[in-house]
Amino acid sequence: MPAPSSFDYAIVRVVPRVERGEFINAGIILFCLTQRFLAAKVELDEQRLLALEPDVDVALVRGHLEAIPHLCAGGRKAGPIGQLPQKERWHWLVAPRSTIIQTSPVHSGLCEDPVKALDHLLGTMVRLRHKTS
């Protein structure tokens, strides 16, 4: 069994009206330096977003969210930020900002498999749990 690796993650938040400070969680960015892993998964719950702000431009929000996994992957298609080294992309992605797309403070954890950790965090921090009868 491989030794656990430390990782850092941030929750991607959509803040439709920055002045109100209300948000919904819409994704996870996870960085594991020892395994050279930087990835994000996003899932926008449009109904929850529209409940916070009925006039929000959902397509615009979705476009911004969909850019995050591309920036994590890097490369020319990800533009100038995608050309940065992985660690610098991570720091750019989680830098505090006052825009409609924000990230939580950075949190840490341990994992053997960063893909599984990313999926677990998405399930617990982004997806709503529905009660079943």
N, CA, C and O atoms as a DFTB+ gen file, in Angstrom:
532 C
 N C O
     1  1       0.841      -1.173       0.000
     2  2       0.000       0.000       0.000
     3  2       0.894       1.247       0.000
     4  3       1.793       1.356       0.833
     5  1       0.659       2.181      -0.917
     6  2       1.497       3.379      -0.963
     7  2       1.265       4.271       0.260
     8  3       0.188       4.279       0.856
     9  1       2.294       5.005       0.602
    10  2       2.190       5.937       1.731
    11  2       1.271       7.088       1.343
    12  3       1.272       7.523       0.191
    13  1       0.486       7.586       2.300
    14  2      -0.386       8.717       1.991
    15  2       0.419       9.966       1.618
    16  3       1.503      10.214       2.145
    17  1      -0.138      10.720       0.714
    18  2       0.461      11.989       0.285
    19  2      -0.402      13.129       0.815
    20  3      -1.624      13.013       0.902
    21  1       0.248      14.217       1.164
    22  2      -0.521      15.385       1.577
    23  2      -1.051      16.094       0.335
    24  3      -0.430      16.064      -0.728
    25  1      -2.201      16.728       0.489
    26  2      -2.777      17.505      -0.606
    27  2      -3.449      18.742      -0.037
    28  3      -3.763      18.810       1.151
    29  1      -3.659      19.700      -0.892
    30  2      -4.403      20.907      -0.562
    31  2      -5.590      20.990      -1.504
    32  3      -5.523      20.547      -2.650
    33  1      -6.675      21.563      -1.006
    34  2      -7.835      21.743      -1.868
    35  2      -8.575      23.017      -1.498
    36  3      -8.449      23.542      -0.392
    37  1      -9.341      23.488      -2.452
    38  2     -10.213      24.638      -2.234
    39  2     -11.549      24.336      -2.902
    40  3     -11.621      23.660      -3.928
    41  1     -12.587      24.851      -2.294
    42  2     -13.931      24.708      -2.849
    43  2     -14.175      25.892      -3.782
    44  3     -13.915      27.039      -3.419
    45  1     -14.669      25.614      -4.968
    46  2     -15.028      26.667      -5.924
    47  2     -16.454      27.107      -5.598
    48  3     -17.369      26.290      -5.497
    49  1     -16.613      28.400      -5.439
    50  2     -17.908      28.959      -5.058
    51  2     -18.415      29.908      -6.138
    52  3     -17.634      30.605      -6.786
    53  1     -19.724      29.923      -6.320
    54  2     -20.358      30.909      -7.186
    55  2     -21.071      31.895      -6.272
    56  3     -21.931      31.522      -5.473
    57  1     -20.696      33.158      -6.408
    58  2     -21.240      34.239      -5.589
    59  2     -21.967      35.188      -6.544
    60  3     -21.363      36.140      -7.040
    61  1     -23.254      34.945      -6.810
    62  2     -23.929      35.708      -7.862
    63  2     -24.037      37.209      -7.590
    64  3     -24.036      38.013      -8.522
    65  1     -24.129      37.578      -6.329
    66  2     -24.135      38.994      -5.970
    67  2     -23.094      39.177      -4.872
    68  3     -23.361      38.945      -3.693
    69  1     -21.917      39.594      -5.280
    70  2     -20.771      39.679      -4.373
    71  2     -21.100      40.509      -3.130
    72  3     -20.659      40.187      -2.027
    73  1     -21.866      41.561      -3.314
    74  2     -22.179      42.447      -2.186
    75  2     -23.017      41.748      -1.114
    76  3     -23.019      42.180       0.039
    77  1     -23.720      40.687      -1.470
    78  2     -24.527      39.951      -0.492
    79  2     -23.738      38.849       0.208
    80  3     -24.075      38.459       1.326
    81  1     -22.699      38.350      -0.438
    82  2     -21.863      37.321       0.175
    83  2     -22.489      35.932       0.197
    84  3     -21.940      35.032       0.832
    85  1     -23.617      35.729      -0.473
    86  2     -24.239      34.415      -0.532
    87  2     -23.592      33.614      -1.658
    88  3     -23.245      34.167      -2.702
    89  1     -23.433      32.318      -1.443
    90  2     -22.778      31.511      -2.470
    91  2     -23.288      30.087      -2.454
    92  3     -23.906      29.639      -1.488
    93  1     -23.015      29.378      -3.549
    94  2     -23.210      27.935      -3.600
    95  2     -21.873      27.309      -3.980
    96  3     -21.092      27.894      -4.731
    97  1     -21.623      26.134      -3.463
    98  2     -20.421      25.400      -3.836
    99  2     -20.641      24.761      -5.200
   100  3     -21.679      24.150      -5.454
   101  1     -19.643      24.911      -6.079
   102  2     -19.810      24.423      -7.445
   103  2     -18.624      23.607      -7.947
   104  3     -18.612      23.212      -9.112
   105  1     -17.637      23.347      -7.112
   106  2     -16.504      22.555      -7.578
   107  2     -15.419      22.426      -6.539
   108  3     -15.480      23.021      -5.464
   109  1     -14.423      21.632      -6.885
   110  2     -13.256      21.391      -6.027
   111  2     -12.010      21.484      -6.893
   112  3     -11.979      20.962      -8.007
   113  1     -10.986      22.149      -6.377
   114  2      -9.653      22.145      -6.989
   115  2      -8.734      21.436      -6.004
   116  3      -8.692      21.789      -4.825
   117  1      -8.000      20.438      -6.483
   118  2      -7.119      19.667      -5.600
   119  2      -5.707      19.656      -6.164
   120  3      -5.493      19.424      -7.354
   121  1      -4.745      19.915      -5.275
   122  2      -3.331      19.949      -5.651
   123  2      -2.548      19.024      -4.730
   124  3      -2.584      19.177      -3.509
   125  1      -1.839      18.059      -5.321
   126  2      -0.985      17.136      -4.577
   127  2       0.418      17.240      -5.177
   128  3       0.702      16.661      -6.226
   129  1       1.273      17.972      -4.507
   130  2       2.618      18.242      -5.021
   131  2       3.420      16.963      -5.221
   132  3       4.066      16.798      -6.256
   133  1       3.389      16.056      -4.246
   134  2       4.229      14.862      -4.330
   135  2       3.831      13.946      -5.482
   136  3       4.666      13.209      -6.006
   137  1       2.568      13.989      -5.875
   138  2       2.126      13.161      -6.997
   139  2       1.965      13.974      -8.282
   140  3       1.447      13.481      -9.284
   141  1       2.414      15.220      -8.234
   142  2       2.334      16.125      -9.394
   143  2       0.920      16.140      -9.981
   144  3       0.720      15.967     -11.183
   145  1      -0.042      16.350      -9.099
   146  2      -1.456      16.289      -9.477
   147  2      -2.118      17.637      -9.211
   148  3      -2.057      18.158      -8.097
   149  1      -2.740      18.185     -10.222
   150  2      -3.565      19.382     -10.093
   151  2      -4.771      19.164     -10.990
   152  3      -4.639      19.031     -12.206
   153  1      -5.948      19.130     -10.378
   154  2      -7.167      18.906     -11.157
   155  2      -8.348      19.551     -10.448
   156  3      -8.299      19.856      -9.257
   157  1      -9.403      19.746     -11.215
   158  2     -10.638      20.297     -10.666
   159  2     -11.819      19.589     -11.297
   160  3     -11.762      19.119     -12.433
   161  1     -12.877      19.529     -10.534
   162  2     -14.163      19.064     -11.038
   163  2     -15.196      20.099     -10.631
   164  3     -15.199      20.585      -9.500
   165  1     -16.066      20.427     -11.562
   166  2     -17.112      21.396     -11.277
   167  2     -18.470      20.821     -11.639
   168  3     -18.607      20.077     -12.610
   169  1     -19.463      21.173     -10.848
   170  2     -20.851      20.780     -11.085
   171  2     -21.715      21.945     -10.630
   172  3     -21.784      22.246      -9.438
   173  1     -22.363      22.590     -11.563
   174  2     -23.204      23.731     -11.243
   175  2     -24.654      23.283     -11.075
   176  3     -25.248      22.725     -11.997
   177  1     -25.210      23.527      -9.908
   178  2     -26.618      23.271      -9.643
   179  2     -27.364      24.550     -10.024
   180  3     -27.462      25.487      -9.233
   181  1     -27.880      24.567     -11.237
   182  2     -28.501      25.783     -11.766
   183  2     -29.718      26.207     -10.949
   184  3     -29.942      27.405     -10.771
   185  1     -30.501      25.268     -10.453
   186  2     -31.674      25.620      -9.654
   187  2     -31.280      26.354      -8.378
   188  3     -31.913      27.342      -8.006
   189  1     -30.248      25.877      -7.714
   190  2     -29.785      26.547      -6.495
   191  2     -29.247      27.932      -6.812
   192  3     -29.485      28.885      -6.070
   193  1     -28.516      28.039      -7.922
   194  2     -27.976      29.337      -8.323
   195  2     -29.107      30.319      -8.616
   196  3     -29.071      31.463      -8.163
   197  1     -30.098      29.881      -9.362
   198  2     -31.222      30.756      -9.705
   199  2     -32.063      31.107      -8.481
   200  3     -32.710      32.153      -8.458
   201  1     -32.061      30.251      -7.470
   202  2     -32.765      30.588      -6.230
   203  2     -32.079      31.757      -5.516
   204  3     -32.743      32.581      -4.888
   205  1     -30.756      31.822      -5.617
   206  2     -30.020      32.944      -5.015
   207  2     -30.162      34.212      -5.836
   208  3     -30.297      35.304      -5.284
   209  1     -30.130      34.069      -7.159
   210  2     -30.182      35.242      -8.041
   211  2     -30.871      34.869      -9.354
   212  3     -30.231      34.348     -10.268
   213  1     -32.172      35.136      -9.445
   214  2     -32.926      34.750     -10.642
   215  2     -32.415      35.371     -11.944
   216  3     -32.651      34.817     -13.018
   217  1     -31.727      36.502     -11.870
   218  2     -31.273      37.181     -13.087
   219  2     -29.824      36.867     -13.475
   220  3     -29.277      37.502     -14.377
   221  1     -29.206      35.905     -12.811
   222  2     -27.804      35.597     -13.099
   223  2     -27.679      35.016     -14.510
   224  3     -28.571      34.311     -14.982
   225  1     -26.576      35.317     -15.166
   226  2     -26.287      34.771     -16.499
   227  2     -25.659      33.385     -16.308
   228  3     -24.445      33.262     -16.144
   229  1     -26.483      32.366     -16.332
   230  2     -26.037      30.997     -16.059
   231  2     -24.986      30.545     -17.068
   232  3     -24.013      29.889     -16.695
   233  1     -25.171      30.888     -18.337
   234  2     -24.204      30.478     -19.364
   235  2     -22.833      31.089     -19.094
   236  3     -21.814      30.421     -19.274
   237  1     -22.795      32.344     -18.666
   238  2     -21.530      32.997     -18.340
   239  2     -20.857      32.309     -17.162
   240  3     -19.656      32.041     -17.195
   241  1     -21.631      32.023     -16.122
   242  2     -21.095      31.339     -14.943
   243  2     -20.556      29.971     -15.342
   244  3     -19.448      29.599     -14.956
   245  1     -21.332      29.228     -16.107
   246  2     -20.906      27.893     -16.543
   247  2     -19.589      27.976     -17.333
   248  3     -18.697      27.150     -17.139
   249  1     -19.471      28.962     -18.210
   250  2     -18.246      29.134     -18.988
   251  2     -17.028      29.385     -18.111
   252  3     -15.957      28.825     -18.346
   253  1     -17.196      30.229     -17.100
   254  2     -16.085      30.491     -16.175
   255  2     -15.719      29.239     -15.380
   256  3     -14.540      28.945     -15.181
   257  1     -16.732      28.510     -14.929
   258  2     -16.464      27.285     -14.175
   259  2     -15.756      26.241     -15.031
   260  3     -14.830      25.577     -14.566
   261  1     -16.190      26.098     -16.274
   262  2     -15.590      25.092     -17.157
   263  2     -14.142      25.409     -17.504
   264  3     -13.402      24.516     -17.917
   265  1     -13.725      26.657     -17.346
   266  2     -12.331      27.021     -17.610
   267  2     -11.395      26.486     -16.530
   268  3     -10.213      26.267     -16.794
   269  1     -11.901      26.274     -15.331
   270  2     -11.035      25.888     -14.207
   271  2     -10.338      24.551     -14.448
   272  3      -9.119      24.490     -14.289
   273  1     -11.037      23.476     -14.821
   274  2     -10.310      22.223     -15.089
   275  2      -9.275      22.351     -16.210
   276  3      -8.234      21.694     -16.172
   277  1      -9.560      23.199     -17.214
   278  2      -8.593      23.408     -18.304
   279  2      -7.341      24.108     -17.782
   280  3      -6.226      23.774     -18.183
   281  1      -7.527      25.077     -16.891
   282  2      -6.369      25.758     -16.302
   283  2      -5.553      24.801     -15.459
   284  3      -4.324      24.871     -15.452
   285  1      -6.225      23.904     -14.746
   286  2      -5.500      22.905     -13.953
   287  2      -4.659      22.004     -14.851
   288  3      -3.507      21.706     -14.536
   289  1      -5.231      21.580     -15.954
   290  2      -4.518      20.690     -16.879
   291  2      -3.338      21.386     -17.538
   292  3      -2.334      20.748     -17.856
   293  1      -3.457      22.691     -17.741
   294  2      -2.367      23.456     -18.341
   295  2      -2.267      23.234     -19.835
   296  3      -3.121      22.594     -20.448
   297  1      -1.215      23.773     -20.402
   298  2      -0.992      23.644     -21.827
   299  2      -1.396      24.896     -22.580
   300  3      -1.976      25.821     -22.010
   301  1      -1.088      24.914     -23.850
   302  2      -1.346      26.088     -24.688
   303  2      -2.821      26.448     -24.779
   304  3      -3.170      27.628     -24.810
   305  1      -3.690      25.441     -24.824
   306  2      -5.120      25.706     -24.948
   307  2      -5.678      26.419     -23.716
   308  3      -6.760      27.003     -23.774
   309  1      -4.952      26.373     -22.615
   310  2      -5.396      27.021     -21.371
   311  2      -4.897      28.465     -21.274
   312  3      -5.058      29.103     -20.233
   313  1      -4.307      28.973     -22.325
   314  2      -3.873      30.372     -22.335
   315  2      -2.623      30.625     -21.510
   316  3      -1.915      29.687     -21.143
   317  1      -2.349      31.895     -21.216
   318  2      -1.112      32.256     -20.502
   319  2      -0.999      31.609     -19.119
   320  3       0.091      31.204     -18.714
   321  1      -2.107      31.509     -18.399
   322  2      -2.062      30.882     -17.067
   323  2      -1.736      29.399     -17.218
   324  3      -1.034      28.831     -16.381
   325  1      -2.231      28.778     -18.261
   326  2      -1.958      27.370     -18.498
   327  2      -0.507      27.063     -18.808
   328  3      -0.088      25.908     -18.741
   329  1       0.260      28.080     -19.146
   330  2       1.686      27.915     -19.438
   331  2       2.536      27.916     -18.168
   332  3       3.700      27.518     -18.190
   333  1       1.944      28.366     -17.062
   334  2       2.698      28.433     -15.801
   335  2       2.968      27.029     -15.269
   336  3       2.243      26.090     -15.597
   337  1       4.014      26.883     -14.446
   338  2       4.233      25.597     -13.783
   339  2       3.022      25.239     -12.910
   340  3       2.273      26.119     -12.486
   341  1       2.844      23.967     -12.654
   342  2       1.674      23.477     -11.927
   343  2       1.447      24.204     -10.597
   344  3       0.326      24.615     -10.299
   345  1       2.489      24.360      -9.814
   346  2       2.346      25.000      -8.499
   347  2       1.902      26.452      -8.643
   348  3       1.098      26.933      -7.845
   349  1       2.407      27.145      -9.635
   350  2       1.996      28.538      -9.858
   351  2       0.553      28.608     -10.338
   352  3      -0.166      29.536      -9.969
   353  1       0.110      27.649     -11.154
   354  2      -1.301      27.611     -11.567
   355  2      -2.199      27.418     -10.349
   356  3      -3.239      28.064     -10.225
   357  1      -1.791      26.528      -9.458
   358  2      -2.543      26.295      -8.220
   359  2      -2.692      27.597      -7.439
   360  3      -3.796      27.960      -7.033
   361  1      -1.594      28.289      -7.232
   362  2      -1.648      29.538      -6.459
   363  2      -2.499      30.594      -7.157
   364  3      -3.210      31.350      -6.496
   365  1      -2.433      30.651      -8.477
   366  2      -3.256      31.609      -9.211
   367  2      -4.740      31.262      -9.051
   368  3      -5.569      32.149      -8.844
   369  1      -5.069      29.982      -9.147
   370  2      -6.461      29.552      -9.062
   371  2      -7.089      29.827      -7.699
   372  3      -8.274      30.150      -7.621
   373  1      -6.315      29.705      -6.633
   374  2      -6.885      29.856      -5.284
   375  2      -6.642      31.237      -4.682
   376  3      -6.975      31.470      -3.520
   377  1      -6.074      32.144      -5.447
   378  2      -5.855      33.502      -4.941
   379  2      -7.204      34.155      -4.632
   380  3      -8.154      34.010      -5.402
   381  1      -7.290      34.871      -3.512
   382  2      -8.552      35.538      -3.171
   383  2      -8.952      36.546      -4.246
   384  3      -8.111      37.258      -4.794
   385  1     -10.239      36.591      -4.533
   386  2     -10.757      37.558      -5.499
   387  2     -12.195      37.906      -5.126
   388  3     -12.882      37.140      -4.450
   389  1     -12.622      39.049      -5.569
   390  2     -13.989      39.514      -5.316
   391  2     -14.774      39.505      -6.619
   392  3     -15.165      40.554      -7.131
   393  1     -14.994      38.327      -7.138
   394  2     -15.729      38.165      -8.388
   395  2     -16.820      37.122      -8.181
   396  3     -16.960      36.572      -7.089
   397  1     -17.573      36.859      -9.206
   398  2     -18.665      35.896      -9.109
   399  2     -18.151      34.468      -8.861
   400  3     -18.849      33.661      -8.246
   401  1     -16.948      34.154      -9.329
   402  2     -16.315      32.855      -9.059
   403  2     -15.199      33.081      -8.052
   404  3     -14.264      33.840      -8.307
   405  1     -15.303      32.416      -6.907
   406  2     -14.313      32.553      -5.835
   407  2     -13.941      31.165      -5.329
   408  3     -14.595      30.176      -5.659
   409  1     -12.887      31.102      -4.527
   410  2     -12.534      29.849      -3.869
   411  2     -12.550      30.053      -2.369
   412  3     -12.376      31.163      -1.866
   413  1     -12.761      28.957      -1.672
   414  2     -12.711      28.964      -0.213
   415  2     -11.260      29.116       0.224
   416  3     -10.351      29.076      -0.605
   417  1     -11.043      29.290       1.521
   418  2      -9.671      29.149       2.006
   419  2      -9.150      27.755       1.659
   420  3      -9.933      26.827       1.458
   421  1      -7.857      27.616       1.593
   422  2      -7.230      26.332       1.262
   423  2      -7.244      25.430       2.492
   424  3      -6.937      25.862       3.603
   425  1      -7.609      24.167       2.267
   426  2      -7.623      23.152       3.315
   427  2      -6.650      22.044       2.917
   428  3      -6.277      21.931       1.750
   429  1      -6.243      21.234       3.882
   430  2      -5.270      20.161       3.626
   431  2      -5.833      18.810       4.013
   432  3      -6.788      18.709       4.783
   433  1      -5.225      17.780       3.464
   434  2      -5.612      16.424       3.796
   435  2      -4.535      15.447       3.379
   436  3      -3.477      15.841       2.887
   437  1      -4.811      14.167       3.579
   438  2      -3.914      13.085       3.180
   439  2      -4.692      12.102       2.308
   440  3      -5.871      11.841       2.549
   441  1      -4.025      11.568       1.306
   442  2      -4.681      10.584       0.440
   443  2      -3.633       9.675      -0.181
   444  3      -2.449      10.008      -0.248
   445  1      -4.098       8.526      -0.629
   446  2      -3.253       7.644      -1.429
   447  2      -3.502       7.896      -2.913
   448  3      -2.609       7.723      -3.743
   449  1      -4.732       8.307      -3.233
   450  2      -5.136       8.504      -4.619
   451  2      -5.835       9.855      -4.737
   452  3      -6.975       9.999      -4.296
   453  1      -5.167      10.846      -5.327
   454  2      -5.781      12.173      -5.406
   455  2      -7.062      12.217      -6.254
   456  3      -7.920      13.066      -6.013
   457  1      -7.205      11.332      -7.229
   458  2      -8.439      11.292      -8.026
   459  2      -9.612      10.891      -7.129
   460  3     -10.682      11.496      -7.195
   461  1      -9.407       9.873      -6.293
   462  2     -10.457       9.445      -5.362
   463  2     -10.744      10.539      -4.342
   464  3     -11.901      10.761      -3.984
   465  1      -9.713      11.221      -3.872
   466  2      -9.916      12.312      -2.914
   467  2     -10.731      13.433      -3.546
   468  3     -11.620      13.996      -2.906
   469  1     -10.434      13.757      -4.791
   470  2     -11.182      14.796      -5.505
   471  2     -12.655      14.399      -5.643
   472  3     -13.544      15.215      -5.401
   473  1     -12.908      13.171      -6.022
   474  2     -14.287      12.684      -6.154
   475  2     -15.016      12.719      -4.807
   476  3     -16.177      13.119      -4.730
   477  1     -14.321      12.298      -3.754
   478  2     -14.923      12.298      -2.415
   479  2     -15.292      13.719      -1.983
   480  3     -16.386      13.955      -1.472
   481  1     -14.379      14.652      -2.191
   482  2     -14.647      16.038      -1.811
   483  2     -15.799      16.627      -2.622
   484  3     -16.621      17.367      -2.082
   485  1     -15.862      16.306      -3.901
   486  2     -16.966      16.785      -4.725
   487  2     -18.294      16.256      -4.173
   488  3     -19.280      16.990      -4.097
   489  1     -18.307      14.998      -3.797
   490  2     -19.527      14.397      -3.261
   491  2     -19.956      14.968      -1.926
   492  3     -21.151      15.090      -1.657
   493  1     -18.994      15.319      -1.087
   494  2     -19.344      15.814       0.245
   495  2     -19.486      17.331       0.328
   496  3     -20.237      17.831       1.165
   497  1     -18.791      18.056      -0.507
   498  2     -18.793      19.517      -0.401
   499  2     -19.647      20.224      -1.456
   500  3     -20.030      21.378      -1.264
   501  1     -19.948      19.554      -2.555
   502  2     -20.659      20.214      -3.652
   503  2     -22.056      19.612      -3.864
   504  3     -23.046      20.340      -3.939
   505  1     -22.123      18.320      -3.957
   506  2     -23.412      17.668      -4.235
   507  2     -24.279      17.669      -2.987
   508  3     -23.808      17.430      -1.876
   509  1     -25.557      17.944      -3.202
   510  2     -26.507      17.866      -2.105
   511  2     -26.842      16.411      -1.831
   512  3     -26.954      15.596      -2.746
   513  1     -26.995      16.113      -0.593
   514  2     -27.417      14.743      -0.231
   515  2     -28.929      14.750      -0.101
   516  3     -29.496      15.521       0.672
   517  1     -29.561      13.897      -0.852
   518  2     -31.012      13.806      -0.816
   519  2     -31.421      12.637       0.061
   520  3     -30.874      11.541      -0.050
   521  1     -32.382      12.880       0.925
   522  2     -32.881      11.811       1.784
   523  2     -33.725      10.859       0.945
   524  3     -34.503      11.276       0.088
   525  1     -33.551       9.582       1.215
   526  2     -34.370       8.580       0.546
   527  2     -35.292       7.939       1.576
   528  3     -34.930       7.812       2.746
   529  1     -36.455       7.545       1.150
   530  2     -37.430       6.950       2.069
   531  2     -37.137       5.508       2.314
   532  3     -37.858       4.850       3.063
